[in-house]
Amino acid sequence: MTPAWKQRLDALQIDDLRAVFRTPKPIIGMVHCWPLPGAPGYTGYGLQTIIDHALRDAHALAEGGVDGVIVENMWDIPFRAGPHIPPESIAAQAVVAAAVKREIALPMGINLVHNGGVALLAIAIASGAEFIRVCMFTGAGVWDAGSWDEGCAADLMRRRKELHAEHIKLFADVDKKHSVRFPGIDLATHIEWTRFFGADALIVSGRMTGDAPDLDKVREAKRLAGDRPVLLGSGTDERNIAAFLEIADGIIVGSSIKEEGVCENPVSAERVRQLMRAARGG
């Protein structure tokens, strides 16, 4: 007989993405924040400018028909990792995300690059987000800027309980772009660890932003994931999304739906509509 404590933990987990998105295979669009205070790209234009651009993109995503959004500090480059993310960036992103949540009637997630951990959870609580994308929930590796980082599951799961935030769901990368895993941590091992520590859904991505993973890798991740949903975290466009959705349970998309397909450009509502038609077979 399963003990009561394990039943409680199991009950926290979703087994279908409809629990968050009300559709079995959601398409989730990225709201890439302009450089936040403290980032090299920030020139003092103020938080309202960042909010205005985030809202423009969020409205374009909603108009195009996505099933959810993720607010991310995409342009805080070069990225810092884990506990080194500065407080001014965390606070600013929470304000921007809260503004998006007030205006867009869609499920919202938060991603704090790289691997925000407890800070990521704090932004989600402050903004009213339903889920977070955790870049390195388990394992260890090196990020593109040279930072060594490790999984945040132990701290994150404890703080989520202490902060009465267990309603916020955890979408965890198991093959994260912009990073190289510690030798010996293959896809199967990473998925096994991530499932064991209670992630709600798993994310597989390509090598860098805009790069798609091989179909075979997505297929293998889905096989290894068991009852955990698997989302694609990069590289989808209107040409390949139908093929990926035959395997994956959902898609997170950013670059291909920007004007001219350029990541730093604003979201194009028309490109979103084209992607959604391709995803739904329309």
TORDREN-721601 format. One record per residue: residue number from 1; residue in one letter; x, y, z of N, C-alpha, C in turn. Coordinates in Angstrom, 2 decimals, decimal comma. Example, Ala and Ser with C-alpha at 12.3 -4.5 7.8 and 13.67 -1.06 7.14 Angstrom:
2
   pos   code       npx       npy       npz      capx      capy      capz       cpx       cpy       cpz
     1      A     13,19     -5,69      7,80     12,30     -4,50      7,80     13,20     -3,30      7,80
     2      S     12,85     -2,25      7,08     13,67     -1,06      7,14     12,90      0,03      7,87
END
This chain:
282
   pos   code       npx       npy       npz      capx      capy      capz       cpx       cpy       cpz
     1      M      0,85     -1,20      0,00      0,00      0,00      0,00      0,88      1,25      0,00
     2      T      0,54      2,21     -0,87      1,32      3,43     -0,96      1,12      4,28      0,29
     3      P      2,21      4,69      0,96      2,05      5,49      2,18      1,45      6,85      1,88
     4      A      0,84      7,45      2,90      0,10      8,71      2,73      0,99      9,83      2,22
     5      W      2,25      9,90      2,70      3,12     10,99      2,26      3,40     10,92      0,77
     6      K      3,54      9,67      0,25      3,80      9,51     -1,18      2,54      9,79     -1,99
     7      Q      1,40      9,43     -1,48      0,15      9,75     -2,16     -0,02     11,25     -2,31
     8      R      0,35     11,99     -1,24      0,24     13,46     -1,31      1,16     14,03     -2,38
     9      L      2,40     13,57     -2,42      3,34     14,06     -3,43      2,88     13,71     -4,84
    10      D      2,41     12,49     -5,01      1,93     12,07     -6,33      0,73     12,90     -6,77
    11      A     -0,12     13,26     -5,81     -1,33     14,03     -6,14     -1,00     15,44     -6,62
    12      L      0,16     15,94     -6,25      0,57     17,29     -6,68      0,89     17,34     -8,17
    13      Q      1,31     16,21     -8,72      1,78     16,18    -10,10      0,64     16,06    -11,09
    14      I      0,80     16,76    -12,21     -0,17     16,60    -13,30      0,24     15,40    -14,13
    15      D     -0,71     14,76    -14,75     -0,39     13,67    -15,67     -0,84     13,99    -17,09
    16      D     -1,36     15,20    -17,27     -1,84     15,63    -18,57     -1,73     17,15    -18,61
    17      L     -1,22     17,71    -19,69     -1,05     19,16    -19,78     -2,38     19,92    -19,83
    18      R     -3,48     19,20    -20,03     -4,79     19,86    -19,97     -5,08     20,40    -18,58
    19      A     -4,39     19,89    -17,57     -4,58     20,41    -16,22     -4,15     21,86    -16,11
    20      V     -3,27     22,30    -16,99     -2,81     23,70    -16,99     -3,39     24,48    -18,16
    21      F     -3,46     23,86    -19,34     -3,75     24,60    -20,57     -5,12     24,34    -21,18
    22      R     -5,84     23,36    -20,68     -7,17     23,04    -21,20     -7,14     22,56    -22,66
    23      T     -6,00     22,08    -23,09     -5,86     21,46    -24,40     -4,78     20,39    -24,29
    24      P     -4,90     19,27    -24,99     -3,97     18,16    -24,76     -2,56     18,41    -25,27
    25      K     -2,39     19,25    -26,30     -1,06     19,50    -26,87     -0,86     21,01    -27,04
    26      P     -0,55     21,72    -25,95     -0,50     23,18    -26,00      0,70     23,72    -26,78
    27      I      0,48     24,86    -27,40      1,54     25,65    -28,02      1,75     26,87    -27,12
    28      I      2,96     27,01    -26,60      3,27     28,05    -25,61      4,25     29,04    -26,24
    29      G      3,86     30,30    -26,29      4,68     31,32    -26,93      5,53     32,08    -25,92
    30      M      6,72     32,48    -26,36      7,66     33,18    -25,49      7,47     34,70    -25,54
    31      V      7,46     35,31    -24,35      7,55     36,77    -24,22      8,97     37,04    -23,75
    32      H      9,81     37,50    -24,67     11,21     37,78    -24,38     11,36     39,22    -23,91
    33      C     11,65     39,40    -22,64     11,81     40,75    -22,10     13,02     41,44    -22,73
    34      W     12,88     42,74    -22,96     14,05     43,55    -23,30     15,05     43,46    -22,14
    35      P     16,33     43,82    -22,38     17,32     43,78    -21,29     16,81     44,47    -20,03
    36      L     16,87     43,77    -18,92     16,40     44,30    -17,64     17,50     45,10    -16,96
    37      P     17,15     45,94    -15,99     18,18     46,72    -15,30     19,34     45,85    -14,81
    38      G     20,54     46,29    -15,11     21,74     45,55    -14,74     22,35     44,78    -15,89
    39      A     21,57     44,47    -16,93     22,10     43,75    -18,09     22,89     44,71    -18,98
    40      P     23,90     44,21    -19,71     24,69     45,08    -20,58     23,87     45,82    -21,63
    41      G     22,75     45,21    -22,08     21,93     45,87    -23,09     21,01     46,95    -22,56
    42      Y     20,88     47,04    -21,25     19,97     48,04    -20,65     20,64     49,41    -20,68
    43      T     19,92     50,41    -21,20     20,48     51,76    -21,34     19,71     52,81    -20,55
    44      G     18,93     52,38    -19,57     18,21     53,32    -18,72     16,86     53,74    -19,25
    45      Y     16,29     52,95    -20,21     15,00     53,33    -20,79     13,83     53,13    -19,83
    46      G     14,05     52,49    -18,69     13,02     52,39    -17,68     12,14     51,15    -17,81
    47      L     11,52     50,80    -16,71     10,75     49,57    -16,65      9,49     49,64    -17,51
    48      Q      8,89     50,81    -17,63      7,67     50,91    -18,42      7,90     50,55    -19,88
    49      T      9,05     50,91    -20,41      9,38     50,54    -21,78      9,45     49,02    -21,92
    50      I     10,06     48,35    -20,95     10,14     46,89    -20,97      8,74     46,28    -20,90
    51      I      7,92     46,83    -20,03      6,54     46,34    -19,90      5,77     46,53    -21,20
    52      D      5,91     47,69    -21,82      5,17     47,98    -23,06      5,52     46,98    -24,16
    53      H      6,80     46,68    -24,31      7,21     45,73    -25,35      6,75     44,30    -25,00
    54      A      6,80     43,95    -23,72      6,33     42,63    -23,31      4,83     42,48    -23,57
    55      L      4,07     43,51    -23,27      2,63     43,46    -23,51      2,31     43,40    -25,00
    56      R      3,08     44,11    -25,80      2,87     44,03    -27,25      3,04     42,60    -27,73
    57      D      4,12     41,95    -27,29      4,36     40,58    -27,71      3,31     39,62    -27,16
    58      A      2,91     39,83    -25,91      1,91     38,96    -25,30      0,57     39,06    -26,04
    59      H      0,18     40,28    -26,39     -1,08     40,45    -27,13     -0,99     39,81    -28,52
    60      A      0,17     39,92    -29,17      0,33     39,29    -30,48      0,24     37,77    -30,38
    61      L      0,81     37,21    -29,33      0,72     35,77    -29,11     -0,74     35,35    -28,88
    62      A     -1,44     36,10    -28,04     -2,83     35,76    -27,76     -3,69     35,90    -29,02
    63      E     -3,45     36,97    -29,78     -4,20     37,18    -31,02     -3,94     36,06    -32,01
    64      G     -2,71     35,56    -32,02     -2,36     34,48    -32,93     -2,91     33,13    -32,53
    65      G     -3,34     32,98    -31,27     -4,02     31,77    -30,86     -3,24     30,78    -30,03
    66      V     -2,13     31,20    -29,40     -1,38     30,26    -28,57     -2,19     29,84    -27,35
    67      D     -1,76     28,78    -26,70     -2,48     28,24    -25,54     -1,90     28,71    -24,21
    68      G     -0,74     29,35    -24,23     -0,10     29,84    -23,02      1,12     30,65    -23,39
    69      V      1,70     31,34    -22,40      2,89     32,16    -22,63      3,91     31,89    -21,51
    70      I      5,17     32,18    -21,81      6,24     32,17    -20,82      6,95     33,51    -20,90
    71      V      7,11     34,17    -19,76      7,84     35,43    -19,68      9,27     35,12    -19,26
    72      E     10,24     35,55    -20,07     11,63     35,17    -19,88     12,56     36,38    -20,01
    73      N     13,66     36,38    -19,26     14,67     37,44    -19,35     15,68     37,11    -20,45
    74      M     15,18     36,87    -21,65     15,99     36,39    -22,76     17,19     37,28    -23,07
    75      W     17,04     38,59    -22,90     18,09     39,50    -23,36     18,97     40,01    -22,24
    76      D     18,98     39,30    -21,11     19,96     39,60    -20,06     21,27     38,87    -20,35
    77      I     21,79     39,09    -21,54     22,99     38,39    -21,98     24,24     39,23    -21,71
    78      P     25,40     38,58    -21,43     25,59     37,16    -21,18     24,87     36,72    -19,90
    79      F     24,32     35,52    -19,91     23,51     35,06    -18,79     24,36     34,72    -17,58
    80      R     23,81     35,04    -16,40     24,36     34,53    -15,17     23,59     33,26    -14,79
    81      A     24,14     32,49    -13,86     23,54     31,20    -13,54     23,19     31,10    -12,07
    82      G     22,08     30,38    -11,80     21,71     30,00    -10,45     21,67     31,16     -9,47
    83      P     22,38     31,05     -8,35     22,32     32,08     -7,30     23,00     33,38     -7,68
    84      H     23,65     33,44     -8,84     24,35     34,66     -9,25     23,47     35,63    -10,02
    85      I     22,21     35,28    -10,25     21,29     36,19    -10,92     21,00     37,36     -9,97
    86      P     21,20     38,62    -10,40     21,11     39,75     -9,48     19,68     40,09     -9,08
    87      P     19,49     40,66     -7,89     18,14     40,95     -7,40     17,39     41,97     -8,25
    88      E     18,11     42,93     -8,87     17,41     43,91     -9,68     16,75     43,26    -10,90
    89      S     17,40     42,23    -11,45     16,81     41,51    -12,58     15,59     40,72    -12,14
    90      I     15,69     40,06    -11,00     14,58     39,26    -10,48     13,36     40,15    -10,20
    91      A     13,59     41,27     -9,53     12,48     42,17     -9,19     11,82     42,74    -10,44
    92      A     12,64     43,15    -11,40     12,08     43,74    -12,62     11,26     42,72    -13,40
    93      Q     11,75     41,50    -13,49     11,01     40,48    -14,23      9,68     40,16    -13,57
    94      A      9,63     40,19    -12,26      8,37     39,95    -11,55      7,34     41,04    -11,89
    95      V      7,80     42,28    -11,97      6,89     43,39    -12,29      6,37     43,24    -13,73
    96      V      7,26     42,90    -14,65      6,85     42,72    -16,05      5,86     41,56    -16,18
    97      A      6,19     40,44    -15,55      5,31     39,28    -15,64      3,93     39,55    -15,04
    98      A      3,89     40,29    -13,93      2,61     40,63    -13,33      1,76     41,47    -14,28
    99      A      2,40     42,38    -15,01      1,68     43,20    -15,98      1,11     42,35    -17,10
   100      V      1,88     41,38    -17,57      1,40     40,46    -18,61      0,20     39,66    -18,09
   101      K      0,32     39,17    -16,87     -0,76     38,35    -16,30     -2,06     39,13    -16,17
   102      R     -1,97     40,40    -15,86     -3,18     41,22    -15,71     -3,91     41,40    -17,03
   103      E     -3,18     41,38    -18,15     -3,79     41,71    -19,43     -4,10     40,50    -20,31
   104      I     -3,43     39,39    -20,09     -3,57     38,24    -20,99     -4,25     37,09    -20,25
   105      A     -5,39     36,66    -20,77     -6,17     35,61    -20,12     -5,71     34,23    -20,60
   106      L     -4,42     33,96    -20,40     -3,84     32,67    -20,78     -2,98     32,17    -19,64
   107      P     -2,82     30,85    -19,50     -1,86     30,34    -18,52     -0,47     30,92    -18,79
   108      M      0,22     31,29    -17,71      1,52     31,94    -17,85      2,59     31,19    -17,07
   109      G      3,75     31,05    -17,69      4,91     30,48    -17,04      6,02     31,51    -16,94
   110      I      7,05     31,16    -16,17      8,22     32,01    -15,99      9,47     31,19    -16,27
   111      N     10,40     31,80    -17,00     11,74     31,22    -17,12     12,76     32,30    -16,78
   112      L     13,68     31,97    -15,89     14,75     32,88    -15,47     16,06     32,22    -15,88
   113      V     16,67     32,78    -16,93     17,88     32,21    -17,51     19,11     32,72    -16,77
   114      H     20,04     31,84    -16,40     19,98     30,40    -16,48     19,62     29,84    -15,12
   115      N     18,63     28,98    -15,07     18,36     28,15    -13,90     18,09     28,95    -12,64
   116      G     17,04     29,74    -12,67     16,75     30,64    -11,56     16,41     29,98    -10,24
   117      G     15,92     28,74    -10,27     15,65     28,03     -9,02     14,63     28,74     -8,14
   118      V     15,01     29,00     -6,89     14,10     29,62     -5,93     13,70     31,03     -6,38
   119      A     14,63     31,77     -7,01     14,29     33,10     -7,53     13,21     33,00     -8,60
   120      L     13,29     31,99     -9,41     12,27     31,72    -10,43     10,92     31,49     -9,79
   121      L     10,90     30,71     -8,74      9,66     30,47     -8,00      9,11     31,77     -7,42
   122      A     10,00     32,62     -6,90      9,56     33,89     -6,32      8,87     34,76     -7,36
   123      I      9,42     34,81     -8,57      8,79     35,59     -9,64      7,40     35,03     -9,95
   124      A      7,29     33,72    -10,00      6,00     33,09    -10,30      4,97     33,41     -9,23
   125      I      5,38     33,36     -7,97      4,45     33,69     -6,88      4,01     35,14     -6,98
   126      A      4,96     36,04     -7,19      4,65     37,47     -7,22      3,77     37,85     -8,41
   127      S      3,90     37,15     -9,51      3,17     37,52    -10,73      1,90     36,72    -10,96
   128      G      1,71     35,64    -10,22      0,52     34,81    -10,41      0,65     33,77    -11,49
   129      A      1,88     33,37    -11,82      2,10     32,38    -12,87      1,65     30,99    -12,43
   130      E      1,27     30,19    -13,41      0,81     28,82    -13,12      1,93     27,79    -13,16
   131      F      3,03     28,10    -13,86      4,11     27,12    -13,97      5,44     27,84    -14,17
   132      I      6,53     27,09    -13,98      7,86     27,62    -14,21      8,65     26,63    -15,06
   133      R      9,57     27,16    -15,85     10,51     26,34    -16,61     11,84     26,34    -15,87
   134      V     12,25     25,17    -15,41     13,47     25,04    -14,61     14,56     24,47    -15,51
   135      C     15,61     25,25    -15,74     16,61     24,88    -16,74     17,49     23,71    -16,31
   136      M     17,79     23,60    -15,01     18,63     22,49    -14,54     18,10     22,04    -13,18
   137      F     17,04     21,27    -13,23     16,37     20,78    -12,03     17,22     19,74    -11,32
   138      T     17,86     18,87    -12,09     18,77     17,86    -11,54     20,06     17,85    -12,34
   139      G     21,04     17,09    -11,89     22,28     16,95    -12,63     23,22     18,13    -12,44
   140      A     24,16     18,30    -13,35     25,15     19,36    -13,28     25,73     19,57    -14,67
   141      G     26,28     20,77    -14,89     26,87     21,06    -16,19     27,44     22,46    -16,28
   142      V     27,85     22,81    -17,48     28,46     24,12    -17,75     27,58     24,89    -18,72
   143      W     27,28     26,13    -18,38     26,50     27,00    -19,25     27,39     27,69    -20,27
   144      D     26,77     28,31    -21,28     27,50     28,91    -22,39     28,46     30,01    -21,96
   145      A     28,14     30,74    -20,89     29,02     31,82    -20,43     30,16     31,30    -19,54
   146      G     30,21     29,98    -19,34     31,30     29,38    -18,58     30,98     29,07    -17,14
   147      S     29,75     29,33    -16,71     29,37     29,09    -15,32     29,10     27,62    -15,08
   148      W     29,70     27,09    -14,03     29,38     25,74    -13,57     28,10     25,81    -12,74
   149      D     27,18     24,89    -12,96     25,90     24,94    -12,26     25,46     23,53    -11,90
   150      E     24,53     23,46    -10,96     24,03     22,17    -10,51     22,53     22,24    -10,30
   151      G     21,90     21,07    -10,25     20,46     21,00    -10,08     19,98     21,70     -8,82
   152      C     18,78     22,29     -8,93     18,22     23,08     -7,83     17,04     22,38     -7,16
   153      A     16,80     21,11     -7,47     15,59     20,43     -7,00     15,44     20,44     -5,49
   154      A     16,51     20,19     -4,76     16,41     20,07     -3,30     15,90     21,37     -2,67
   155      D     16,51     22,50     -3,05     16,08     23,79     -2,51     14,72     24,20     -3,05
   156      L     14,52     24,01     -4,35     13,29     24,46     -4,98     12,07     23,75     -4,42
   157      M     12,12     22,44     -4,27     10,97     21,70     -3,79     10,64     22,03     -2,33
   158      R     11,68     22,24     -1,54     11,43     22,63     -0,14     10,82     24,02     -0,04
   159      R     11,36     24,96     -0,80     10,83     26,32     -0,74      9,42     26,40     -1,32
   160      R      9,13     25,61     -2,35      7,78     25,60     -2,91      6,77     25,19     -1,85
   161      K      7,13     24,19     -1,04      6,23     23,76      0,02      6,14     24,81      1,12
   162      E      7,27     25,36      1,55      7,29     26,35      2,63      6,51     27,60      2,26
   163      L      6,53     27,97      0,99      5,87     29,19      0,52      4,43     28,94      0,09
   164      H      3,90     27,75      0,37      2,53     27,39      0,01      2,28     27,62     -1,49
   165      A      3,25     27,16     -2,29      3,20     27,40     -3,73      3,20     26,10     -4,52
   166      E      2,70     25,03     -3,93      2,72     23,74     -4,62      1,73     23,67     -5,78
   167      H      0,91     24,71     -5,94      0,04     24,78     -7,12      0,83     25,20     -8,37
   168      I      2,02     25,76     -8,19      2,86     26,16     -9,32      3,57     24,92     -9,85
   169      K      3,34     24,61    -11,11      3,85     23,37    -11,69      5,26     23,57    -12,24
   170      L      6,02     22,45    -12,26      7,43     22,48    -12,61      7,67     21,79    -13,95
   171      F      8,08     22,57    -14,94      8,45     22,02    -16,24      9,98     22,06    -16,30
   172      A     10,61     20,91    -16,35     12,06     20,82    -16,18     12,75     20,36    -17,46
   173      D     13,79     21,08    -17,84     14,61     20,68    -18,98     15,43     19,44    -18,63
   174      V     15,52     18,53    -19,59     16,37     17,34    -19,40     17,48     17,28    -20,45
   175      D     17,54     18,28    -21,30     18,60     18,35    -22,31     18,68     19,80    -22,77
   176      K     19,08     20,68    -21,88     18,89     22,12    -22,07     19,87     22,71    -23,07
   177      K     19,33     23,53    -23,97     20,17     24,30    -24,87     21,10     25,22    -24,08
   178      H     22,14     25,70    -24,72     23,12     26,62    -24,12     23,96     25,96    -23,02
   179      S     23,99     24,64    -22,96     24,73     24,00    -21,88     25,32     22,67    -22,33
   180      V     26,31     22,21    -21,57     26,89     20,88    -21,76     26,81     20,17    -20,42
   181      R     26,24     18,99    -20,41     26,07     18,25    -19,17     27,39     17,61    -18,72
   182      F     27,48     17,40    -17,42     28,62     16,70    -16,83     28,74     15,32    -17,46
   183      P     29,96     14,88    -17,81     30,13     13,57    -18,44     29,46     12,45    -17,64
   184      G     28,75     11,60    -18,36     28,06     10,48    -17,73     26,58     10,71    -17,52
   185      I     26,14     11,97    -17,60     24,71     12,27    -17,45     24,08     12,25    -18,84
   186      D     23,68     11,08    -19,28     23,04     10,97    -20,58     21,55     11,28    -20,44
   187      L     20,85     11,24    -21,55     19,43     11,61    -21,55     18,62     10,71    -20,64
   188      A     18,88      9,42    -20,69     18,12      8,48    -19,86     18,33      8,74    -18,37
   189      T     19,56      8,99    -17,99     19,86      9,27    -16,58     19,19     10,56    -16,13
   190      H     19,30     11,60    -16,95     18,73     12,89    -16,58     17,21     12,81    -16,44
   191      I     16,57     12,10    -17,34     15,12     11,93    -17,25     14,74     11,14    -16,01
   192      E     15,49     10,09    -15,72     15,19      9,28    -14,53     15,28     10,13    -13,26
   193      W     16,34     10,92    -13,13     16,51     11,77    -11,95     15,40     12,82    -11,86
   194      T     15,09     13,43    -13,00     14,10     14,51    -13,01     12,71     13,99    -12,65
   195      R     12,35     12,84    -13,15     11,07     12,23    -12,79     11,04     11,88    -11,30
   196      F     12,13     11,31    -10,81     12,19     10,85     -9,42     11,96     11,99     -8,43
   197      F     12,45     13,19     -8,76     12,34     14,32     -7,84     11,08     15,15     -8,04
   198      G     10,18     14,72     -8,93      8,85     15,29     -8,93      8,51     16,35     -9,95
   199      A      9,26     16,44    -11,06      8,88     17,40    -12,10      7,55     17,01    -12,72
   200      D      6,76     18,02    -13,09      5,45     17,76    -13,69      5,56     17,42    -15,17
   201      A      6,50     18,05    -15,87      6,68     17,81    -17,30      8,16     17,97    -17,62
   202      L      8,58     17,36    -18,72      9,97     17,39    -19,14     10,09     18,16    -20,46
   203      I     11,24     18,83    -20,64     11,47     19,63    -21,84     12,76     19,17    -22,51
   204      V     12,69     18,98    -23,84     13,84     18,63    -24,65     14,07     19,74    -25,66
   205      S     15,31     20,17    -25,83     15,59     21,25    -26,77     16,80     20,92    -27,63
   206      G     17,09     21,81    -28,57     18,27     21,68    -29,41     19,50     22,26    -28,73
   207      R     20,53     22,51    -29,54     21,82     22,94    -29,00     21,81     24,39    -28,52
   208      M     21,15     25,26    -29,29     21,10     26,69    -28,95     19,70     27,21    -29,27
   209      T     19,43     28,46    -28,91     18,14     29,08    -29,22     17,86     28,99    -30,72
   210      G     16,67     28,51    -31,06     16,29     28,38    -32,45     16,67     27,08    -33,10
   211      D     17,47     26,26    -32,42     17,87     24,96    -32,97     16,89     23,87    -32,54
   212      A     16,47     23,07    -33,50     15,55     21,97    -33,19     16,33     20,71    -32,85
   213      P     15,85     19,93    -31,88     16,48     18,63    -31,61     16,10     17,63    -32,70
   214      D     16,86     16,55    -32,78     16,52     15,47    -33,71     15,21     14,82    -33,27
   215      L     14,43     14,41    -34,25     13,18     13,71    -33,95     13,44     12,45    -33,13
   216      D     14,55     11,78    -33,42     14,85     10,55    -32,69     15,10     10,83    -31,21
   217      K     15,72     11,98    -30,90     15,95     12,32    -29,50     14,63     12,61    -28,80
   218      V     13,73     13,30    -29,47     12,42     13,58    -28,89     11,66     12,28    -28,67
   219      R     11,75     11,39    -29,64     11,07     10,10    -29,53     11,63      9,28    -28,36
   220      E     12,95      9,31    -28,18     13,57      8,60    -27,08     13,18      9,22    -25,74
   221      A     13,15     10,54    -25,67     12,75     11,22    -24,43     11,32     10,86    -24,06
   222      K     10,45     10,80    -25,04      9,06     10,45    -24,78      8,94      9,03    -24,26
   223      R      9,73      8,12    -24,81      9,71      6,73    -24,34     10,20      6,64    -22,90
   224      L     11,26      7,36    -22,58     11,85      7,31    -21,25     11,01      8,04    -20,20
   225      A     10,20      9,00    -20,64      9,45      9,84    -19,71      8,31      9,12    -19,02
   226      G      7,87      8,00    -19,56      6,77      7,27    -18,94      5,49      8,09    -18,91
   227      D      4,98      8,36    -17,72      3,72      9,09    -17,60      3,91     10,60    -17,54
   228      R      5,14     11,09    -17,69      5,39     12,53    -17,65      5,23     13,13    -19,05
   229      P      4,51     14,23    -19,20      4,43     14,91    -20,50      5,79     15,42    -20,94
   230      V      6,03     15,45    -22,24      7,27     15,94    -22,82      6,96     17,09    -23,77
   231      L      7,65     18,21    -23,58      7,49     19,37    -24,46      8,78     19,60    -25,23
   232      L      8,64     20,19    -26,41      9,79     20,60    -27,19     10,14     22,04    -26,83
   233      G     11,43     22,30    -26,55     11,82     23,60    -26,02     12,49     24,55    -26,97
   234      S     12,72     24,15    -28,23     13,36     25,07    -29,18     13,25     24,51    -30,59
   235      G     13,32     25,43    -31,56     13,51     25,05    -32,95     12,29     24,71    -33,76
   236      T     11,09     24,91    -33,24      9,91     24,58    -34,03      9,50     25,75    -34,92
   237      D      8,96     25,41    -36,07      8,39     26,40    -36,98      7,23     25,74    -37,72
   238      E      6,64     26,46    -38,65      5,45     25,93    -39,32      5,76     24,71    -40,20
   239      R      7,05     24,52    -40,55      7,41     23,39    -41,40      7,56     22,08    -40,62
   240      N      7,97     22,16    -39,35      8,26     20,92    -38,62      7,35     20,67    -37,43
   241      I      6,47     21,62    -37,10      5,71     21,49    -35,86      4,76     20,29    -35,88
   242      A      4,18     19,99    -37,02      3,25     18,85    -37,07      3,98     17,54    -36,77
   243      A      5,20     17,40    -37,31      5,98     16,18    -37,06      6,35     16,06    -35,59
   244      F      6,74     17,17    -34,97      7,09     17,11    -33,56      5,88     16,80    -32,69
   245      L      4,72     17,33    -33,05      3,52     17,09    -32,25      3,01     15,66    -32,37
   246      E      3,47     14,92    -33,36      3,12     13,51    -33,42      3,78     12,74    -32,29
   247      I      4,84     13,32    -31,73      5,60     12,66    -30,66      5,43     13,38    -29,34
   248      A      5,70     14,68    -29,34      5,71     15,47    -28,10      4,30     15,83    -27,65
   249      D      4,19     16,23    -26,39      2,90     16,60    -25,80      2,64     18,10    -25,84
   250      G      3,63     18,88    -26,27      3,46     20,32    -26,33      4,70     20,96    -26,91
   251      I      4,57     22,24    -27,25      5,64     22,99    -27,90      5,83     24,34    -27,21
   252      I      7,10     24,70    -26,97      7,45     26,05    -26,53      8,16     26,71    -27,70
   253      V      7,67     27,86    -28,15      8,20     28,47    -29,37      8,49     29,95    -29,16
   254      G      9,61     30,41    -29,74      9,99     31,81    -29,62     10,50     32,41    -30,92
   255      S     11,63     31,95    -31,41     12,32     32,60    -32,53     11,50     32,64    -33,81
   256      S     10,90     31,52    -34,21     10,27     31,44    -35,52      9,02     32,30    -35,66
   257      I      8,46     32,75    -34,55      7,24     33,57    -34,62      7,53     35,06    -34,47
   258      K      8,81     35,41    -34,51      9,18     36,82    -34,49      9,15     37,39    -35,92
   259      E      9,03     38,68    -36,04      9,06     39,31    -37,36     10,35     38,93    -38,08
   260      E     10,19     38,44    -39,32     11,30     37,96    -40,16     12,01     36,74    -39,56
   261      G     11,43     36,14    -38,52     12,04     34,99    -37,89     13,31     35,30    -37,13
   262      V     13,50     36,57    -36,76     14,70     37,01    -36,05     14,36     37,15    -34,57
   263      C     15,14     36,50    -33,70     14,76     36,33    -32,31     14,58     37,65    -31,56
   264      E     15,40     38,66    -31,87     15,30     39,92    -31,13     14,17     40,83    -31,60
   265      N     13,50     40,45    -32,69     12,40     41,25    -33,22     11,11     41,01    -32,43
   266      P     10,12     41,88    -32,59      8,82     41,66    -31,94      8,11     40,42    -32,48
   267      V      7,18     39,91    -31,72      6,35     38,79    -32,16      5,44     39,24    -33,29
   268      S      5,32     38,41    -34,30      4,41     38,66    -35,42      3,14     37,84    -35,22
   269      A      2,01     38,50    -35,06      0,75     37,79    -34,88      0,44     36,90    -36,08
   270      E      0,80     37,35    -37,28      0,54     36,56    -38,47      1,39     35,29    -38,49
   271      R      2,65     35,40    -38,08      3,50     34,21    -38,02      2,99     33,24    -36,95
   272      V      2,44     33,77    -35,87      1,84     32,91    -34,85      0,64     32,17    -35,44
   273      R     -0,20     32,89    -36,17     -1,37     32,24    -36,78     -0,94     31,14    -37,75
   274      Q      0,09     31,40    -38,55      0,58     30,39    -39,48      1,07     29,15    -38,74
   275      L      1,79     29,38    -37,65      2,28     28,26    -36,85      1,12     27,46    -36,26
   276      M      0,11     28,15    -35,75     -1,01     27,46    -35,15     -1,80     26,67    -36,19
   277      R     -1,93     27,21    -37,38     -2,62     26,46    -38,44     -1,85     25,19    -38,78
   278      A     -0,52     25,30    -38,84      0,29     24,12    -39,12      0,19     23,09    -37,99
   279      A      0,14     23,59    -36,75      0,06     22,70    -35,60     -1,27     21,96    -35,54
   280      R     -2,34     22,65    -35,91     -3,67     22,08    -35,81     -4,13     21,43    -37,12
   281      G     -3,26     21,44    -38,13     -3,62     20,80    -39,39     -4,59     21,59    -40,19
   282      G     -4,61     22,93    -40,00     -5,58     23,76    -40,70     -5,06     24,36    -41,97
END
